[in-house]
């Protein structure tokens, strides 16, 4: 189940951006910590290359892969 969810998330990110797998995993970790939202600090530092629109789409992809029950 986790692997299917991760693959769904990674596929969504890959459709948006050319991002190395380790960075996608880091992104997933930040989203997990932030309950599906990237922190301002993460957006300023690790993910500063993302546009606001890309960040929103990634957060939506995370929410689709790991919906809150």
Phi and psi in radians as a Rosetta constraint file:
Dihedral C 1 N 2 CA 2 C 2 CIRCULARHARMONIC -1.075 0.35
Dihedral N 2 CA 2 C 2 N 3 CIRCULARHARMONIC -0.779 0.35
Dihedral C 2 N 3 CA 3 C 3 CIRCULARHARMONIC -1.113 0.35
Dihedral N 3 CA 3 C 3 N 4 CIRCULARHARMONIC -0.706 0.35
Dihedral C 3 N 4 CA 4 C 4 CIRCULARHARMONIC -1.091 0.35
Dihedral N 4 CA 4 C 4 N 5 CIRCULARHARMONIC -0.745 0.35
Dihedral C 4 N 5 CA 5 C 5 CIRCULARHARMONIC -1.139 0.35
Dihedral N 5 CA 5 C 5 N 6 CIRCULARHARMONIC -0.760 0.35
Dihedral C 5 N 6 CA 6 C 6 CIRCULARHARMONIC -1.090 0.35
Dihedral N 6 CA 6 C 6 N 7 CIRCULARHARMONIC -0.771 0.35
Dihedral C 6 N 7 CA 7 C 7 CIRCULARHARMONIC -1.081 0.35
Dihedral N 7 CA 7 C 7 N 8 CIRCULARHARMONIC -0.682 0.35
Dihedral C 7 N 8 CA 8 C 8 CIRCULARHARMONIC -1.100 0.35
Dihedral N 8 CA 8 C 8 N 9 CIRCULARHARMONIC -0.784 0.35
Dihedral C 8 N 9 CA 9 C 9 CIRCULARHARMONIC -1.112 0.35
Dihedral N 9 CA 9 C 9 N 10 CIRCULARHARMONIC -0.849 0.35
Dihedral C 9 N 10 CA 10 C 10 CIRCULARHARMONIC -1.071 0.35
Dihedral N 10 CA 10 C 10 N 11 CIRCULARHARMONIC -0.711 0.35
Dihedral C 10 N 11 CA 11 C 11 CIRCULARHARMONIC -1.076 0.35
Dihedral N 11 CA 11 C 11 N 12 CIRCULARHARMONIC -0.701 0.35
Dihedral C 11 N 12 CA 12 C 12 CIRCULARHARMONIC -1.129 0.35
Dihedral N 12 CA 12 C 12 N 13 CIRCULARHARMONIC -0.764 0.35
Dihedral C 12 N 13 CA 13 C 13 CIRCULARHARMONIC -1.140 0.35
Dihedral N 13 CA 13 C 13 N 14 CIRCULARHARMONIC -0.757 0.35
Dihedral C 13 N 14 CA 14 C 14 CIRCULARHARMONIC -1.067 0.35
Dihedral N 14 CA 14 C 14 N 15 CIRCULARHARMONIC -0.573 0.35
Dihedral C 14 N 15 CA 15 C 15 CIRCULARHARMONIC -1.210 0.35
Dihedral N 15 CA 15 C 15 N 16 CIRCULARHARMONIC -0.448 0.35
Dihedral C 15 N 16 CA 16 C 16 CIRCULARHARMONIC -1.568 0.35
Dihedral N 16 CA 16 C 16 N 17 CIRCULARHARMONIC -0.749 0.35
Dihedral C 16 N 17 CA 17 C 17 CIRCULARHARMONIC -2.439 0.35
Dihedral N 17 CA 17 C 17 N 18 CIRCULARHARMONIC 2.770 0.35
Dihedral C 17 N 18 CA 18 C 18 CIRCULARHARMONIC -1.639 0.35
Dihedral N 18 CA 18 C 18 N 19 CIRCULARHARMONIC 1.665 0.35
Dihedral C 18 N 19 CA 19 C 19 CIRCULARHARMONIC -2.217 0.35
Dihedral N 19 CA 19 C 19 N 20 CIRCULARHARMONIC 2.259 0.35
Dihedral C 19 N 20 CA 20 C 20 CIRCULARHARMONIC -1.055 0.35
Dihedral N 20 CA 20 C 20 N 21 CIRCULARHARMONIC 2.581 0.35
Dihedral C 20 N 21 CA 21 C 21 CIRCULARHARMONIC -0.929 0.35
Dihedral N 21 CA 21 C 21 N 22 CIRCULARHARMONIC -0.745 0.35
Dihedral C 21 N 22 CA 22 C 22 CIRCULARHARMONIC -1.080 0.35
Dihedral N 22 CA 22 C 22 N 23 CIRCULARHARMONIC -0.567 0.35
Dihedral C 22 N 23 CA 23 C 23 CIRCULARHARMONIC -1.265 0.35
Dihedral N 23 CA 23 C 23 N 24 CIRCULARHARMONIC -0.633 0.35
Dihedral C 23 N 24 CA 24 C 24 CIRCULARHARMONIC -1.102 0.35
Dihedral N 24 CA 24 C 24 N 25 CIRCULARHARMONIC -0.711 0.35
Dihedral C 24 N 25 CA 25 C 25 CIRCULARHARMONIC -1.142 0.35
Dihedral N 25 CA 25 C 25 N 26 CIRCULARHARMONIC -0.708 0.35
Dihedral C 25 N 26 CA 26 C 26 CIRCULARHARMONIC -1.091 0.35
Dihedral N 26 CA 26 C 26 N 27 CIRCULARHARMONIC -0.742 0.35
Dihedral C 26 N 27 CA 27 C 27 CIRCULARHARMONIC -1.026 0.35
Dihedral N 27 CA 27 C 27 N 28 CIRCULARHARMONIC -0.820 0.35
Dihedral C 27 N 28 CA 28 C 28 CIRCULARHARMONIC -1.044 0.35
Dihedral N 28 CA 28 C 28 N 29 CIRCULARHARMONIC -0.708 0.35
Dihedral C 28 N 29 CA 29 C 29 CIRCULARHARMONIC -1.103 0.35
Dihedral N 29 CA 29 C 29 N 30 CIRCULARHARMONIC -0.756 0.35
Dihedral C 29 N 30 CA 30 C 30 CIRCULARHARMONIC -1.122 0.35
Dihedral N 30 CA 30 C 30 N 31 CIRCULARHARMONIC -0.694 0.35
Dihedral C 30 N 31 CA 31 C 31 CIRCULARHARMONIC -1.164 0.35
Dihedral N 31 CA 31 C 31 N 32 CIRCULARHARMONIC -0.673 0.35
Dihedral C 31 N 32 CA 32 C 32 CIRCULARHARMONIC -1.098 0.35
Dihedral N 32 CA 32 C 32 N 33 CIRCULARHARMONIC -0.796 0.35
Dihedral C 32 N 33 CA 33 C 33 CIRCULARHARMONIC -1.098 0.35
Dihedral N 33 CA 33 C 33 N 34 CIRCULARHARMONIC -0.627 0.35
Dihedral C 33 N 34 CA 34 C 34 CIRCULARHARMONIC -1.634 0.35
Dihedral N 34 CA 34 C 34 N 35 CIRCULARHARMONIC 0.286 0.35
Dihedral C 34 N 35 CA 35 C 35 CIRCULARHARMONIC 0.931 0.35
Dihedral N 35 CA 35 C 35 N 36 CIRCULARHARMONIC 0.744 0.35
Dihedral C 35 N 36 CA 36 C 36 CIRCULARHARMONIC 1.633 0.35
Dihedral N 36 CA 36 C 36 N 37 CIRCULARHARMONIC 0.038 0.35
Dihedral C 36 N 37 CA 37 C 37 CIRCULARHARMONIC -2.159 0.35
Dihedral N 37 CA 37 C 37 N 38 CIRCULARHARMONIC 2.389 0.35
Dihedral C 37 N 38 CA 38 C 38 CIRCULARHARMONIC -1.405 0.35
Dihedral N 38 CA 38 C 38 N 39 CIRCULARHARMONIC 2.328 0.35
Dihedral C 38 N 39 CA 39 C 39 CIRCULARHARMONIC -1.231 0.35
Dihedral N 39 CA 39 C 39 N 40 CIRCULARHARMONIC 2.750 0.35
Dihedral C 39 N 40 CA 40 C 40 CIRCULARHARMONIC -1.043 0.35
Dihedral N 40 CA 40 C 40 N 41 CIRCULARHARMONIC -0.681 0.35
Dihedral C 40 N 41 CA 41 C 41 CIRCULARHARMONIC -1.070 0.35
Dihedral N 41 CA 41 C 41 N 42 CIRCULARHARMONIC -0.809 0.35
Dihedral C 41 N 42 CA 42 C 42 CIRCULARHARMONIC -1.090 0.35
Dihedral N 42 CA 42 C 42 N 43 CIRCULARHARMONIC -0.701 0.35
Dihedral C 42 N 43 CA 43 C 43 CIRCULARHARMONIC -1.184 0.35
Dihedral N 43 CA 43 C 43 N 44 CIRCULARHARMONIC -0.557 0.35
Dihedral C 43 N 44 CA 44 C 44 CIRCULARHARMONIC -1.332 0.35
Dihedral N 44 CA 44 C 44 N 45 CIRCULARHARMONIC -0.572 0.35
Dihedral C 44 N 45 CA 45 C 45 CIRCULARHARMONIC -1.818 0.35
Dihedral N 45 CA 45 C 45 N 46 CIRCULARHARMONIC -1.507 0.35
Dihedral C 45 N 46 CA 46 C 46 CIRCULARHARMONIC -1.044 0.35
Dihedral N 46 CA 46 C 46 N 47 CIRCULARHARMONIC -0.598 0.35
Dihedral C 46 N 47 CA 47 C 47 CIRCULARHARMONIC -2.082 0.35
Dihedral N 47 CA 47 C 47 N 48 CIRCULARHARMONIC 0.623 0.35
Dihedral C 47 N 48 CA 48 C 48 CIRCULARHARMONIC -1.133 0.35
Dihedral N 48 CA 48 C 48 N 49 CIRCULARHARMONIC -0.356 0.35
Dihedral C 48 N 49 CA 49 C 49 CIRCULARHARMONIC -1.334 0.35
Dihedral N 49 CA 49 C 49 N 50 CIRCULARHARMONIC -0.261 0.35
Dihedral C 49 N 50 CA 50 C 50 CIRCULARHARMONIC -1.318 0.35
Dihedral N 50 CA 50 C 50 N 51 CIRCULARHARMONIC 2.445 0.35
Dihedral C 50 N 51 CA 51 C 51 CIRCULARHARMONIC -1.406 0.35
Dihedral N 51 CA 51 C 51 N 52 CIRCULARHARMONIC 2.913 0.35
Dihedral C 51 N 52 CA 52 C 52 CIRCULARHARMONIC -1.062 0.35
Dihedral N 52 CA 52 C 52 N 53 CIRCULARHARMONIC -0.705 0.35
Dihedral C 52 N 53 CA 53 C 53 CIRCULARHARMONIC -1.120 0.35
Dihedral N 53 CA 53 C 53 N 54 CIRCULARHARMONIC -0.770 0.35
Dihedral C 53 N 54 CA 54 C 54 CIRCULARHARMONIC -1.077 0.35
Dihedral N 54 CA 54 C 54 N 55 CIRCULARHARMONIC -0.748 0.35
Dihedral C 54 N 55 CA 55 C 55 CIRCULARHARMONIC -1.060 0.35
Dihedral N 55 CA 55 C 55 N 56 CIRCULARHARMONIC -0.740 0.35
Dihedral C 55 N 56 CA 56 C 56 CIRCULARHARMONIC -1.117 0.35
Dihedral N 56 CA 56 C 56 N 57 CIRCULARHARMONIC -0.771 0.35
Dihedral C 56 N 57 CA 57 C 57 CIRCULARHARMONIC -1.114 0.35
Dihedral N 57 CA 57 C 57 N 58 CIRCULARHARMONIC -0.655 0.35
Dihedral C 57 N 58 CA 58 C 58 CIRCULARHARMONIC -1.180 0.35
Dihedral N 58 CA 58 C 58 N 59 CIRCULARHARMONIC -0.733 0.35
Dihedral C 58 N 59 CA 59 C 59 CIRCULARHARMONIC -1.079 0.35
Dihedral N 59 CA 59 C 59 N 60 CIRCULARHARMONIC -0.668 0.35
Dihedral C 59 N 60 CA 60 C 60 CIRCULARHARMONIC -1.167 0.35
Dihedral N 60 CA 60 C 60 N 61 CIRCULARHARMONIC -0.676 0.35
Dihedral C 60 N 61 CA 61 C 61 CIRCULARHARMONIC -1.126 0.35
Dihedral N 61 CA 61 C 61 N 62 CIRCULARHARMONIC -0.684 0.35
Dihedral C 61 N 62 CA 62 C 62 CIRCULARHARMONIC -1.120 0.35
Dihedral N 62 CA 62 C 62 N 63 CIRCULARHARMONIC -0.781 0.35
Dihedral C 62 N 63 CA 63 C 63 CIRCULARHARMONIC -1.094 0.35
Dihedral N 63 CA 63 C 63 N 64 CIRCULARHARMONIC -0.605 0.35
Dihedral C 63 N 64 CA 64 C 64 CIRCULARHARMONIC -1.240 0.35
Dihedral N 64 CA 64 C 64 N 65 CIRCULARHARMONIC -0.627 0.35
Dihedral C 64 N 65 CA 65 C 65 CIRCULARHARMONIC -1.379 0.35
Dihedral N 65 CA 65 C 65 N 66 CIRCULARHARMONIC -0.622 0.35
Dihedral C 65 N 66 CA 66 C 66 CIRCULARHARMONIC -2.201 0.35
Dihedral N 66 CA 66 C 66 N 67 CIRCULARHARMONIC 1.256 0.35
Dihedral C 66 N 67 CA 67 C 67 CIRCULARHARMONIC -1.167 0.35
Dihedral N 67 CA 67 C 67 N 68 CIRCULARHARMONIC 2.560 0.35
Dihedral C 67 N 68 CA 68 C 68 CIRCULARHARMONIC -1.339 0.35
Dihedral N 68 CA 68 C 68 N 69 CIRCULARHARMONIC 2.221 0.35
